[in-house]
Amino acid sequence: MSGPQPTDLHPLERLPEEWRAWMQARRQPTYRGDQVFEWLHGRNLADPAAMTNLPAELRDELTTVGLAVPATVAHVHRSTDGSRKLLVDLGDDCRIETVLLPMTRGSDDADLADSEDEDGEDGGEGEHGEHRAGNASGGPATRVSQCLSTQVGCAMGCVFCASGIAGLKRNMTAAEIVAQVSLGRKSLGPDEALRNLVFMGMGEPLHNYDATVRAIRILTHPKGLGLAPRRITVSTSGLVPEIGKFGAEFGGKVGLAISLHQADDAKRSALMPLNKRYPIRELLDAVRKYPLDRRRRVTIEYTLVAGQNDAPEDARRLARLLANLQVKVNLIPMNPIEHSTLGPPPAPRVAEFQAYLQSTGLLCFVRRRRGDDVAAACGQLVLEGERPNARFVSRQPRG
């Protein structure tokens, strides 16, 4: 993968081959680069003094250049349902959020359903995958899924999403994306194990393409955390060229989720301005071409917004649209957000919508709302009190 020179990269975002080049430039054995990478990403330790298999002079040099994680946890908001939202300070007056979600077997969340033991129990993971851990009594650990952010804010302007209230402030670096996992791993309880990563936090991952790809390569590298690509899902609002590029990048091994939310172009454009550039037909054509294994499906995320996309006709239109596609549907009752009059439909309407889709043969889940008491929807905490940009306000449906 071409890109920046090793000296231009933060230490946390260097791949093993870039660490080897860094070592070679300092007349150190190249295998030392693999050792440092393993300390940083396999053992989740960034203190050179503790890297006991390195010579003292190299540890001193690593201390000089600095290996510190480029983010700190400003606050942990703990929900009564076990989920935790970490408010993360990036050190430049920017804050983002990452969420830890303890999972149960048979999860009702489509974003995670494919990754559960599809290739056999824990097959294919690297040496350091926390999901291998057990609890104190010797039983299996509680599996935790982590939701990651890729941008500070978001430029996509979806009217139901808290992340876009103030627009895009900046992209996150690969080091900052990886840092969320490092901080998340340190926040796990003794009976918990990191199982899945979902790129569904603040921002559009494919709008920050290079940093997202580099972060995934680091997180899946067998010399580091070694998480299997199938345990990662990336969500996109519909950047069609990047979907094709991303599919080729990882051979379809990384899961894909599409934020669809409407089956009608005019109505989807009102909810999601990106649809004007890449309408539904083009988006679903990219889904068809995504090189998934035959056993897996692309997730179609559909946020149910009362009075906007939750009518029986909306369900019928969605079912027709998705017929014969290798997909599953995740229905997401909207989280109410500040500065918006929109909200979720009542529970019976959600159940009716799901029942109709299932009656047509579609695999359909309802995402259980988690962490409402800690504002766990992406962007809700970090953007509290933010002034919404004019475009977000103007796009809010009236009545």
C-alpha positions in Angstrom: 0.0 0.0 0.0 1.6 3.3 -1.1 1.3 6.3 1.1 3.2 8.5 3.6 6.8 7.6 4.5 7.2 5.9 7.9 8.8 9.1 9.4 5.6 11.0 8.4 3.3 8.7 10.3 2.3 8.7 14.0 3.9 5.6 15.6 0.4 4.1 16.3 -0.4 4.1 12.6 2.7 2.4 11.2 2.3 -1.1 9.8 5.0 -3.7 10.6 6.8 -3.1 7.3 6.9 0.6 8.0 8.4 -0.1 11.5 11.0 -2.3 9.8 12.0 0.6 7.5 12.1 2.9 10.5 14.4 0.4 12.3 16.6 -0.1 9.2 17.1 3.7 8.9 18.5 3.6 12.5 20.7 0.6 11.9 18.6 -1.6 14.1 17.6 -5.2 13.1 14.4 -5.0 11.1 12.7 -7.6 13.3 12.7 -5.0 16.1 9.9 -3.3 14.1 7.7 -6.3 14.4 8.4 -6.4 18.2 7.4 -2.7 18.6 4.2 -3.3 16.5 3.3 -6.3 18.7 3.8 -4.2 21.9 1.6 -1.4 20.6 -1.2 -3.4 19.0 -1.0 -6.9 20.3 -0.3 -6.1 24.0 -1.8 -2.6 23.9 1.1 -1.1 25.6 2.8 2.1 24.5 5.4 2.6 27.2 8.9 1.9 25.8 10.3 1.3 29.3 8.0 -1.8 29.5 9.1 -3.3 26.2 11.5 -5.7 27.8 12.7 -7.5 24.7 14.2 -4.3 23.2 17.7 -3.1 24.0 17.9 -0.2 26.4 19.2 2.3 23.8 16.3 1.6 21.5 13.8 2.0 24.3 15.4 5.3 25.1 15.0 6.4 21.4 11.4 5.3 21.3 10.8 7.4 24.5 12.3 10.4 22.7 10.2 10.1 19.6 7.1 9.3 21.7 4.7 6.4 21.4 1.8 7.8 23.4 -1.8 7.1 22.2 -3.0 10.4 20.6 -6.2 10.5 22.6 -7.5 10.3 26.1 -10.8 9.4 27.7 -12.4 12.6 29.0 -15.3 10.8 30.6 -17.0 7.4 30.6 -20.8 7.4 30.6 -22.1 4.0 31.9 -25.6 2.9 31.0 -27.8 0.7 33.2 -27.9 -1.8 30.3 -24.1 -2.3 30.5 -23.1 -0.2 27.5 -20.6 2.5 27.9 -19.9 5.6 25.9 -16.4 7.0 26.0 -16.0 10.7 25.4 -12.6 10.9 23.8 -10.4 14.0 23.8 -8.2 14.3 20.7 -6.0 17.0 22.2 -6.9 19.9 19.8 -10.3 21.0 21.3 -11.9 18.2 19.3 -13.8 15.4 20.9 -15.4 12.2 19.5 -17.3 9.2 20.9 -16.8 5.5 20.9 -19.3 3.0 22.4 -18.7 -0.4 24.0 -21.7 -2.7 23.7 -21.8 -6.0 25.6 -23.5 -8.5 23.4 -25.6 -11.6 24.0 -25.8 -14.7 21.9 -28.4 -14.5 19.2 -28.1 -10.8 19.0 -31.1 -9.0 17.5 -28.8 -6.6 15.7 -28.1 -7.3 12.0 -24.8 -5.4 12.1 -23.4 -8.3 14.2 -25.4 -11.3 13.1 -23.1 -12.5 10.3 -20.0 -12.3 12.4 -21.2 -14.7 15.1 -19.3 -18.0 14.6 -20.0 -18.2 10.9 -16.6 -19.9 10.3 -16.5 -21.9 13.5 -15.8 -20.8 17.0 -13.2 -18.0 16.9 -11.5 -19.3 13.8 -8.9 -17.2 12.1 -8.1 -14.7 14.8 -4.7 -13.5 15.7 -2.8 -14.4 18.9 -4.0 -11.3 20.8 -7.7 -11.3 20.0 -9.4 -10.5 23.3 -12.4 -12.6 22.3 -10.4 -15.7 23.3 -10.5 -14.7 26.9 -12.6 -16.4 29.6 -14.1 -15.1 32.8 -12.8 -15.6 36.3 -14.9 -18.8 36.7 -13.4 -20.3 33.5 -16.5 -19.7 31.4 -16.6 -17.7 28.2 -16.2 -14.0 28.4 -18.9 -11.5 27.7 -18.5 -10.5 24.1 -18.2 -6.8 23.5 -18.8 -4.9 20.2 -17.1 -1.5 19.8 -18.5 1.3 17.7 -15.8 3.6 16.2 -15.8 7.2 14.9 -13.9 8.3 11.8 -14.5 12.0 11.6 -15.1 14.9 14.0 -18.7 15.7 12.9 -19.9 14.7 9.5 -20.4 16.4 6.1 -23.3 14.1 4.8 -26.1 16.2 6.4 -28.6 13.4 7.1 -31.5 15.1 8.9 -32.0 12.4 11.6 -28.3 12.1 12.7 -26.7 13.9 15.6 -23.2 13.7 14.1 -24.1 16.1 11.3 -25.6 18.9 13.5 -22.5 21.1 13.3 -21.1 19.8 10.0 -17.7 18.3 9.5 -14.9 19.7 11.7 -12.1 17.5 10.4 -11.1 14.0 9.5 -9.5 11.7 12.1 -6.1 10.2 11.5 -5.6 6.4 11.4 -3.8 6.8 14.7 -6.8 8.4 16.3 -9.2 5.7 14.9 -6.9 3.0 16.2 -6.6 4.8 19.5 -10.3 4.3 20.2 -9.7 0.6 20.2 -6.7 0.9 22.5 -8.8 3.0 24.9 -11.8 0.6 24.6 -9.6 -2.4 25.3 -8.3 -0.7 28.5 -11.9 0.0 29.5 -13.0 -3.7 29.3 -13.9 -5.5 32.5 -12.1 -8.6 33.6 -14.9 -10.8 32.2 -15.3 -9.0 28.9 -13.7 -9.6 25.5 -13.6 -7.4 22.4 -15.4 -9.3 19.7 -16.5 -7.0 16.9 -15.8 -3.5 15.5 -18.4 -1.5 13.7 -17.4 1.7 12.0 -20.8 3.4 12.7 -19.8 6.2 15.0 -19.4 9.9 14.2 -18.6 10.6 10.5 -18.7 8.8 7.2 -15.9 6.2 7.1 -15.6 6.2 3.3 -15.4 10.0 3.3 -12.2 9.5 5.3 -11.1 6.6 3.1 -7.4 6.4 3.5 -7.4 6.7 7.3 -10.2 4.1 7.6 -8.4 1.6 5.4 -5.1 2.0 7.2 -6.8 1.6 10.6 -8.5 -1.6 9.5 -5.1 -3.0 8.1 -3.6 -2.3 11.5 -6.4 -3.8 13.5 -6.5 -7.0 11.5 -2.8 -7.5 11.2 -1.8 -10.9 12.7 1.2 -9.4 14.4 -1.1 -7.0 16.4 -4.6 -7.4 17.6 -5.3 -9.8 14.7 -9.0 -9.3 14.5 -10.6 -11.2 11.7 -11.9 -8.9 8.9 -15.2 -10.7 9.1 -15.6 -9.2 12.6 -15.5 -5.7 11.2 -18.4 -3.8 9.6 -18.1 -0.5 7.9 -21.2 1.6 7.4 -21.7 4.1 4.6 -24.4 6.6 3.6 -23.8 5.7 -0.1 -20.4 6.9 -1.5 -20.7 4.6 -4.5 -17.2 4.9 -6.0 -15.6 4.3 -2.6 -17.8 1.2 -2.0 -16.3 -0.4 -5.1 -12.8 0.6 -4.1 -13.3 -0.7 -0.6 -14.7 -4.0 -1.8 -11.6 -4.5 -3.9 -9.3 -3.3 -1.1 -10.3 -6.2 1.2 -11.8 -8.6 -1.2 -15.2 -8.3 0.4 -14.0 -9.8 3.7 -14.9 -6.7 5.7 -18.6 -6.4 6.3 -20.6 -3.6 4.6 -23.6 -1.8 5.9 -25.6 0.7 3.8 -27.5 3.5 5.4 -30.6 3.5 3.2 -33.5 4.8 5.2 -35.8 5.3 2.2 -36.8 3.3 -0.9 -37.9 6.3 -2.9 -35.3 8.6 -4.4 -37.2 11.9 -3.8 -37.9 11.1 -0.2 -34.4 9.7 0.4 -32.9 12.9 -1.0 -34.9 14.9 1.5 -33.5 12.8 4.3 -30.0 12.2 2.9 -28.7 14.9 0.5 -26.0 12.5 -0.8 -28.8 10.6 -2.7 -28.9 13.5 -5.2 -25.4 12.5 -6.3 -25.7 8.7 -6.0 -29.4 7.7 -6.3 -30.7 4.4 -5.0 -30.3 2.5 -8.3 -26.6 3.3 -8.4 -26.2 2.5 -4.7 -27.8 -0.9 -5.0 -25.8 -1.7 -8.1 -22.7 -1.1 -6.0 -24.2 -3.5 -3.3 -24.7 -6.2 -6.0 -21.1 -5.9 -7.1 -19.6 -5.9 -3.5 -17.6 -9.2 -3.5 -19.1 -10.8 -0.4 -18.8 -14.5 0.5 -22.0 -16.3 -0.4 -22.7 -17.0 3.2 -22.7 -13.3 4.1 -25.1 -10.4 3.4 -24.8 -6.7 3.2 -26.6 -5.0 6.0 -29.3 -2.5 4.9 -29.7 0.0 7.8 -33.2 1.6 7.8 -33.8 4.3 10.5 -37.5 4.4 11.2 -38.6 8.1 11.5 -42.2 8.7 12.5 -44.3 10.1 9.6 -41.3 10.0 7.2 -40.6 6.4 6.2 -42.6 4.1 8.5 -45.9 3.7 6.6 -47.1 0.3 5.2 -46.4 1.5 1.7 -42.8 2.3 2.7 -42.4 -1.3 3.9 -43.9 -2.6 0.6 -41.6 -0.3 -1.5 -38.6 -1.4 0.5 -39.4 -5.1 0.1 -39.7 -4.7 -3.7 -36.5 -2.8 -3.8 -34.4 -5.4 -1.9 -35.9 -8.5 -3.6 -33.2 -10.9 -4.9 -30.4 -9.0 -3.2 -27.9 -10.6 -0.8 -28.9 -8.4 2.1 -30.4 -8.3 5.6 -32.3 -5.4 7.1 -31.6 -3.6 10.3 -34.5 -1.5 11.4 -33.4 1.3 13.7 -36.0 3.3 15.6 -34.6 6.9 15.5 -32.9 8.3 18.6 -34.4 11.7 19.3 -31.8 14.4 19.0 -31.5 18.1 19.9 -32.5 20.6 17.2 -34.8 18.2 15.4 -38.5 17.6 15.7 -38.2 14.1 14.3 -38.5 11.0 16.4 -39.2 7.2 16.4 -42.5 5.6 15.6 -44.4 3.8 18.4 -43.3 0.2 19.0 -46.3 -1.5 17.4 -45.6 0.3 14.2 -42.0 -0.8 14.2 -43.2 -4.4 14.8 -45.7 -4.2 11.9 -42.9 -2.9 9.6 -40.6 -5.8 10.6 -43.4 -8.4 10.3 -44.2 -7.3 6.7 -40.6 -7.5 5.6 -40.2 -10.9 7.2 -43.3 -12.1 5.4 -41.7 -11.4 2.1 -38.7 -13.6 3.0 -36.3 -10.8 4.0 -34.0 -11.4 7.0 -35.0 -8.5 9.2 -33.8 -7.4 12.7 -34.8 -4.5 14.9 -31.8 -2.8 16.6 -32.5 -2.7 20.3 -31.9 0.8 21.6 -29.0 0.7 24.0 -27.6 3.4 26.3 -30.5 5.9 26.0 -29.8 7.0 29.5 -26.2 8.1 28.5 -27.2 9.6 25.1 -25.5 6.7 23.2 -26.6 7.7 19.7 -23.5 8.8 17.9 -22.8 12.5 18.4 -25.3 13.2 21.1 -22.9 13.9 23.9 -20.0 15.5 22.0 -22.3 17.9 20.2 -24.5 18.9 23.2 -24.9 22.6 23.0 -23.4 22.9 19.5 -25.0 25.4 17.3 -26.5 23.5 14.3 -25.3 24.7 10.9 -27.7 26.4 8.6 -28.0 23.4 6.2 -29.0 21.0 9.0 -31.7 23.4 10.1 -33.0 24.1 6.6 -33.4 20.3 5.9 -35.6 19.6 8.9 -39.0 18.4 7.6 -41.9 20.7 8.6 -45.1 19.4 10.1 
